[in-house]
Amino acid sequence: MTIIKQGEATMGLLDGKVALITGAGGGLGEAYAKLFAREGASVVVNDLGGPRDGSGADKSMAQLVVDAIKAEGGKAVANGADISTMEGGQSVFDDAIKHFGRADILVNNAGILRDQTFAKASEADWDKVIKVHLKGTFCCTMPVFRWMRENGGGVIVNTSSTSGLIGNFGQTNYGAAKGGIWGLSNVLAIEGRKYNIRIWTLAPGALTRMTADLPRYKENPSAALGPDGIAPAVLYMVSDLSGDQTGKVLGVSGPRGVREMRMMEMEGWKPPHSGWNAQDIVDHAKEIFFSEEQIKMGARRF
Ligand SMILES: NC(=O)c1ccc[n+]([C@@H]2O[C@H](COP(=O)([O-])OP(=O)(O)OC[C@H]3O[C@@H](n4cnc5c(N)ncnc54)[C@H](O)[C@@H]3O)[C@@H](O)[C@H]2O)c1
């Protein structure tokens, strides 16, 4: 959305802002980069390139997105670093400062997939998936968070997944990484509050190369959103439209739409300080456990 006032130049929602987006050479990140640039942001487009399992590299992916943004009159610079290393995360930040002088928005979006059922899982795949998603989020956030702390704040969007928040067959490594990102975001939101650093967690669901072979998209491709169908929600998160909200999770997908997702807690049964036993949990189950009806209301699956 662009606000146009009569007799004034066109105003974008991100005018004057500098956005750093990892994994923006394709898929969701590319859509964010193009939308943010249209809304006036200068964008660092990071992508290592290569196939979705994270092997190999094709640095032209980021450059192609930058070329497309510039062709529309936008401002962007390509960064081909591997964000799963401290040097890579630092170089994304350094490029933002070197080319545009600021770091107002960070979207930790880069990701890979190496699905296996747990019994067939390998240590190498576990390490790689945790490194790109969870450590990558750490590596990119560190220099940006420190800069934001000294410079009046900013917004960071961390990409989780229903796989980590709810669970999905065959994705123990990916679910663990995405659940870890949610945990990191919860703590970061608390620590960032006094510095005006807002933290969002995103759980997207879109048809990209990462999800193209999922049965639910193969069976019903028209129910899926493309990357352009997710990007407006991320623009909402990083712009002033979302006010001072922080520490929240937004799920965004075709079948389920845009909705807040939360860890919920029952009111609970308060045991005496001592003198209670395991059977008491059975006897107070209604106060302790969610009923099927409560689960249906609050925690539906897609
Ligand atoms: N598509 C979905 O439905 C969905 C669902 C849940 C979560 N996600 C998450 O959204 C994010 C974007 O996924 P997508 O669907 O657009 O997939 P995608 O494969 O199109 O995009 C991921 C991008 O990250 C880049 N990348 C991978 N490792 C990197 C590294 N070490 N350094 C820099 N760049 C690297 C890849 O080259 C790729 O361009 C990922 O974190 C993914 O886990 C996607």
PDBQT file of the ligand as one rigid body, heavy atoms in Angstrom, charges set to zero:
ROOT
HETATM    1  N1  LIG A 401       7.280 -21.841   1.542  1.00  0.00    +0.000 N 
HETATM    2  C1  LIG A 401       6.661 -22.171   2.669  1.00  0.00    +0.000 C 
HETATM    3  O1  LIG A 401       5.483 -22.581   2.681  1.00  0.00    +0.000 OA
HETATM    4  C2  LIG A 401       7.367 -22.039   3.989  1.00  0.00    +0.000 A 
HETATM    5  C3  LIG A 401       6.735 -22.548   5.124  1.00  0.00    +0.000 A 
HETATM    6  C4  LIG A 401       7.326 -22.385   6.365  1.00  0.00    +0.000 A 
HETATM    7  C5  LIG A 401       8.541 -21.726   6.452  1.00  0.00    +0.000 A 
HETATM    8  N2  LIG A 401       9.162 -21.280   5.327  1.00  0.00    +0.000 N 
HETATM    9  C6  LIG A 401      10.443 -20.604   5.469  1.00  0.00    +0.000 C 
HETATM   10  O2  LIG A 401      10.451 -19.418   4.704  1.00  0.00    +0.000 OA
HETATM   11  C7  LIG A 401      11.791 -19.120   4.294  1.00  0.00    +0.000 C 
HETATM   12  C8  LIG A 401      11.837 -18.899   2.789  1.00  0.00    +0.000 C 
HETATM   13  O3  LIG A 401      11.519 -20.125   2.144  1.00  0.00    +0.000 OA
HETATM   14  P1  LIG A 401      11.026 -20.234   0.629  1.00  0.00    +0.000 P 
HETATM   15  O4  LIG A 401       9.823 -21.066   0.645  1.00  0.00    +0.000 OA
HETATM   16  O5  LIG A 401      10.993 -18.909  -0.004  1.00  0.00    +0.000 OA
HETATM   17  O6  LIG A 401      12.190 -21.163   0.030  1.00  0.00    +0.000 OA
HETATM   18  P2  LIG A 401      13.328 -20.864  -1.071  1.00  0.00    +0.000 P 
HETATM   19  O7  LIG A 401      14.149 -22.088  -1.158  1.00  0.00    +0.000 OA
HETATM   20  O8  LIG A 401      12.717 -20.355  -2.321  1.00  0.00    +0.000 OA
HETATM   21  O9  LIG A 401      14.153 -19.651  -0.424  1.00  0.00    +0.000 OA
HETATM   22  C9  LIG A 401      15.174 -19.821   0.515  1.00  0.00    +0.000 C 
HETATM   23  C10 LIG A 401      16.370 -19.023   0.044  1.00  0.00    +0.000 C 
HETATM   24  O10 LIG A 401      17.397 -19.065   1.044  1.00  0.00    +0.000 OA
HETATM   25  C11 LIG A 401      18.657 -19.152   0.372  1.00  0.00    +0.000 C 
HETATM   26  N3  LIG A 401      19.673 -19.712   1.273  1.00  0.00    +0.000 N 
HETATM   27  C12 LIG A 401      19.745 -20.987   1.730  1.00  0.00    +0.000 A 
HETATM   28  N4  LIG A 401      20.806 -21.129   2.531  1.00  0.00    +0.000 NA
HETATM   29  C13 LIG A 401      21.433 -19.925   2.592  1.00  0.00    +0.000 A 
HETATM   30  C14 LIG A 401      22.588 -19.452   3.258  1.00  0.00    +0.000 A 
HETATM   31  N5  LIG A 401      23.324 -20.256   4.037  1.00  0.00    +0.000 N 
HETATM   32  N6  LIG A 401      22.948 -18.159   3.088  1.00  0.00    +0.000 NA
HETATM   33  C15 LIG A 401      22.211 -17.331   2.303  1.00  0.00    +0.000 A 
HETATM   34  N7  LIG A 401      21.105 -17.739   1.632  1.00  0.00    +0.000 NA
HETATM   35  C16 LIG A 401      20.721 -19.019   1.774  1.00  0.00    +0.000 A 
HETATM   36  C17 LIG A 401      18.381 -20.054  -0.817  1.00  0.00    +0.000 C 
HETATM   37  O11 LIG A 401      19.353 -19.910  -1.847  1.00  0.00    +0.000 OA
HETATM   38  C18 LIG A 401      16.983 -19.604  -1.242  1.00  0.00    +0.000 C 
HETATM   39  O12 LIG A 401      17.007 -18.608  -2.260  1.00  0.00    +0.000 OA
HETATM   40  C19 LIG A 401      12.648 -20.281   4.797  1.00  0.00    +0.000 C 
HETATM   41  O13 LIG A 401      13.229 -19.968   6.039  1.00  0.00    +0.000 OA
HETATM   42  C20 LIG A 401      11.641 -21.396   4.977  1.00  0.00    +0.000 C 
HETATM   43  O14 LIG A 401      12.069 -22.368   5.894  1.00  0.00    +0.000 OA
HETATM   44  C21 LIG A 401       8.608 -21.419   4.094  1.00  0.00    +0.000 A 
ENDROOT
TORSDOF 0
